[in-house]
Amino acid sequence: MRRNRRKGGNKEKVFGCDLLEHLTTSNQEIPLVLRACSEFVEQHGIVDGIYRLSGVSSNIQKLRGEFENDGSPDLNKDVYLQDIHCVSSLCKAYFRELPNPLLTYQLYDKFAVSDSDAVL
């Protein structure tokens, strides 16, 4: 079970919380973890399978801990530059751990109809 209180800088829960709640609490339009990781991938991640291949698990956990404890880690550390896939893996983990999907359950039927309308 994850503890709500953290030692150090960032007191906001980053992973596994509702997206709207996270954005409201952080006063941001885009979660910092997604913005920082996507900017890093755009700069350094022009490699095959950037979102298909997984990074080293220990590097992903280290980066996750830095976002949870420090809020804004230095992604230009050698460990992340040498394992670029850990940064993209963290983005995928953020989306995977959202309690409510981006394409919400309430709007699922509308998404399905719009998808079937597009396939004419």
C-alpha positions as CSV (number, residue, x, y, z in Angstrom):
1,M,0.0,0.0,0.0
2,R,1.4,3.4,-1.0
3,R,1.8,6.0,1.7
4,N,0.2,9.5,1.1
5,R,2.8,11.4,3.0
6,R,6.2,11.6,1.4
7,K,9.6,12.8,2.7
8,G,11.1,15.7,0.7
9,G,9.7,18.1,-1.8
10,N,6.6,16.9,-3.7
11,K,3.6,16.2,-1.5
12,E,1.2,15.5,-4.4
13,K,0.4,12.0,-5.5
14,V,1.6,11.6,-9.1
15,F,0.8,8.1,-10.2
16,G,-2.5,6.2,-9.8
17,C,-4.7,9.3,-9.0
18,D,-7.5,10.7,-11.0
19,L,-6.3,12.9,-13.9
20,L,-8.7,15.8,-13.1
21,E,-7.8,15.6,-9.4
22,H,-4.1,15.7,-10.2
23,L,-4.4,18.6,-12.6
24,T,-6.5,20.6,-10.1
25,T,-4.1,19.9,-7.3
26,S,-1.0,20.8,-9.3
27,N,-2.6,23.8,-11.1
28,Q,-1.3,22.6,-14.4
29,E,-3.0,21.8,-17.7
30,I,-0.7,18.8,-18.5
31,P,0.8,16.6,-15.8
32,L,4.4,17.5,-15.2
33,V,5.5,13.8,-15.6
34,L,3.9,13.7,-19.1
35,R,5.2,17.1,-20.2
36,A,8.8,16.5,-19.0
37,C,9.0,12.9,-20.4
38,S,7.4,13.8,-23.8
39,E,9.8,16.8,-24.2
40,F,12.7,14.5,-23.3
41,V,11.6,11.9,-25.8
42,E,11.1,14.5,-28.5
43,Q,14.7,15.7,-27.9
44,H,16.5,12.5,-27.4
45,G,14.3,9.6,-28.3
46,I,14.4,9.3,-32.0
47,V,15.1,5.6,-31.9
48,D,13.2,2.6,-33.2
49,G,10.5,1.4,-30.8
50,I,10.7,4.3,-28.4
51,Y,7.2,3.5,-27.0
52,R,7.2,-0.2,-27.9
53,L,10.4,-1.3,-26.0
54,S,10.6,-1.1,-22.3
55,G,13.3,0.5,-20.3
56,V,15.3,-1.1,-17.5
57,S,13.0,-1.7,-14.6
58,S,15.3,-0.3,-12.0
59,N,15.8,2.9,-14.0
60,I,12.0,3.3,-14.4
61,Q,11.5,2.9,-10.7
62,K,14.3,5.4,-9.9
63,L,12.7,7.9,-12.3
64,R,9.3,7.3,-10.8
65,G,10.6,7.9,-7.3
66,E,12.2,11.1,-8.4
67,F,8.9,12.4,-9.8
68,E,7.0,11.3,-6.7
69,N,9.5,12.8,-4.2
70,D,11.2,15.7,-6.0
71,G,8.5,16.7,-8.4
72,S,10.8,17.6,-11.3
73,P,13.9,15.3,-11.8
74,D,16.8,16.1,-14.0
75,L,16.2,13.9,-17.1
76,N,19.6,14.8,-18.5
77,K,21.4,12.4,-16.1
78,D,23.5,9.8,-17.9
79,V,21.3,7.0,-16.5
80,Y,18.3,8.3,-18.4
81,L,20.2,9.4,-21.5
82,Q,21.7,5.9,-21.8
83,D,18.3,4.2,-21.2
84,I,15.9,6.5,-23.1
85,H,13.2,3.8,-23.1
86,C,12.8,4.1,-19.3
87,V,11.5,7.6,-19.9
88,S,8.9,6.5,-22.4
89,S,8.1,3.5,-20.2
90,L,7.3,5.9,-17.3
91,C,4.8,7.7,-19.6
92,K,3.1,4.5,-20.4
93,A,3.0,3.6,-16.7
94,Y,1.3,7.0,-15.9
95,F,-1.5,6.3,-18.4
96,R,-1.8,2.6,-17.3
97,E,-2.2,3.5,-13.6
98,L,-4.9,6.2,-14.2
99,P,-8.0,4.9,-12.3
100,N,-10.3,6.3,-15.1
101,P,-9.2,5.9,-18.7
102,L,-8.7,9.0,-20.9
103,L,-11.6,7.8,-23.1
104,T,-14.0,7.7,-20.2
105,Y,-16.5,4.9,-19.5
106,Q,-19.4,7.5,-19.6
107,L,-18.5,8.5,-23.2
108,Y,-17.6,5.0,-24.5
109,D,-20.7,4.6,-26.6
110,K,-20.2,8.0,-28.2
111,F,-16.6,7.1,-29.0
112,A,-17.7,3.8,-30.5
113,V,-20.4,5.5,-32.7
114,S,-17.9,8.1,-33.9
115,D,-15.4,5.3,-34.7
116,S,-18.0,3.4,-36.7
117,D,-19.0,6.5,-38.6
118,A,-15.4,7.1,-39.6
119,V,-15.2,3.7,-41.2
120,L,-17.4,4.3,-44.3
